[in-house]
Amino acid sequence: MSFMTNIEPGTSPSPVARAARTSLAALLATAVWMVIAFGLVRNQGCEGGMECLGDALLTIFGCLLAAAVSMWPLLVLFRVRPAWPIALVGPVLFVCLTVVVVRSELAARTPWTWVLAIELAYVGAAILVDRRVNRVVRVAILVLALAAFVSRVF
């Protein structure tokens, strides 16, 4: 009795390649929308001071939301399949990481922490929704996200 093996390579990218593509898409979306946010804030005509802070924060968070919404088409463009679970789970993980960033006051000292949080959220989402990744790793990502979120609530 002979055993037949499949010697054809798998057509889907590895989990690492999928996470790398997701990271590039998140970086591109964040960069584009933050440049738009910077332009909008600069065009408001404010000369600085606290009177522009509310509008600036609203614009920046609006552009971060737009970056999250634009992730699905970018993931499709970067050939991350399926893209919709990552596009849905990424913002949830970002909210959990936002709690850590705000609580530890990292955003005030290092503004690029937001970009790192977005990157980690979408890489975590890509790993979390990939069924080929070990279940222990996926559960660890969930536990870390929940622990980050609960650390602020309690």
C-alpha positions in Angstrom: 0.0 0.0 0.0 1.5 3.3 -1.0 0.7 6.7 0.5 0.2 9.7 -1.7 1.4 13.0 -0.4 0.6 16.4 -1.6 3.8 18.0 -2.8 2.1 21.2 -4.1 2.8 24.2 -2.0 0.0 25.8 -0.2 -1.6 28.8 -1.9 -2.3 30.8 1.2 0.5 32.8 2.7 2.0 31.8 6.1 0.6 33.4 9.2 3.8 35.5 9.5 3.4 36.7 5.9 -0.2 37.5 6.5 0.6 39.4 9.7 3.3 41.3 7.8 0.9 42.3 5.1 -1.6 43.3 7.6 1.0 45.4 9.4 1.9 47.2 6.2 -1.7 47.9 5.4 -2.3 49.3 8.9 0.8 51.5 8.6 -0.3 52.9 5.2 -3.9 53.6 6.4 -2.6 55.3 9.6 0.0 57.3 7.7 -2.4 58.6 5.1 -5.2 59.5 7.6 -2.8 61.1 10.1 -1.4 63.3 7.3 -5.0 64.3 6.5 -5.6 65.0 10.2 -2.5 67.1 10.4 -3.6 69.1 7.4 -7.1 69.6 8.7 -5.8 70.8 12.1 -3.3 73.2 10.5 -5.9 74.7 8.2 -8.2 75.6 11.2 -6.2 78.8 11.6 -5.4 78.2 15.3 -2.3 79.7 16.6 -1.9 77.2 19.4 -3.2 77.1 22.9 -6.1 75.3 24.5 -8.9 76.7 22.3 -8.0 74.4 19.4 -7.4 71.3 21.5 -11.0 69.9 21.3 -11.2 70.3 17.5 -7.7 68.9 17.0 -8.5 65.8 19.2 -11.8 65.3 17.4 -10.1 65.5 14.0 -7.4 63.1 15.0 -9.7 60.5 16.4 -12.0 60.9 13.4 -9.1 60.1 11.1 -8.1 57.1 13.3 -11.6 55.9 12.8 -11.4 56.5 9.1 -8.1 54.5 9.1 -9.9 51.6 10.7 -12.8 51.7 8.2 -10.4 51.9 5.3 -8.5 48.8 6.4 -10.8 46.3 4.7 -10.1 47.6 1.2 -6.4 47.9 2.0 -6.3 44.3 3.3 -8.0 43.2 0.1 -5.5 45.2 -1.9 -2.6 43.6 0.0 -4.1 40.1 -0.7 -4.9 39.3 2.9 -7.7 36.7 2.7 -10.2 36.8 4.3 -9.9 40.5 5.1 -13.2 41.2 6.8 -12.5 39.3 10.1 -9.2 41.2 10.5 -10.9 44.5 9.7 -13.5 43.8 12.4 -11.3 42.4 15.1 -8.5 45.0 14.6 -10.4 48.0 16.0 -11.6 46.0 19.0 -8.0 45.1 19.9 -7.0 48.7 19.3 -9.6 49.9 21.9 -8.0 47.5 24.4 -4.5 48.8 23.6 -5.8 52.4 23.8 -6.8 51.8 27.4 -3.1 50.8 28.2 -1.7 53.8 26.3 -4.0 56.3 28.0 -3.6 54.8 31.4 0.1 54.6 31.3 0.2 58.2 29.9 2.5 57.0 27.0 0.6 59.2 24.5 1.7 62.4 26.2 5.4 61.4 26.3 5.6 59.6 23.0 2.9 60.4 20.4 4.1 57.6 18.1 2.7 55.1 20.6 -0.7 55.4 18.8 0.9 54.1 15.6 2.5 51.2 17.5 -0.8 50.4 19.1 -2.6 50.3 15.7 0.2 48.1 14.3 0.0 45.7 17.3 -3.8 45.6 17.1 -4.0 44.6 13.5 -1.1 42.1 13.7 -2.8 40.6 16.7 -6.1 40.5 14.7 -4.3 38.7 11.8 -2.9 36.1 14.2 -6.1 35.8 16.1 -8.3 35.0 13.2 -5.9 32.6 11.4 -6.9 29.1 12.2 -3.5 27.7 11.4 -2.0 29.5 14.4 -1.7 27.4 17.6 -4.8 27.8 19.8 -2.6 28.6 22.8 -1.2 31.7 21.0 -4.6 32.8 20.0 -6.0 32.4 23.5 -2.9 34.3 24.9 -3.7 37.3 22.6 -7.3 37.3 23.8 -6.3 37.1 27.4 -3.8 40.0 27.0 -6.4 42.1 25.3 -9.0 41.4 28.0 -6.4 42.1 30.7 -5.5 45.4 29.1 -9.1 46.4 28.9 -10.1 45.3 32.4 -7.0 47.0 33.9 -8.7 50.3 33.3 -12.2 49.3 34.1 -11.4 48.1 37.6 
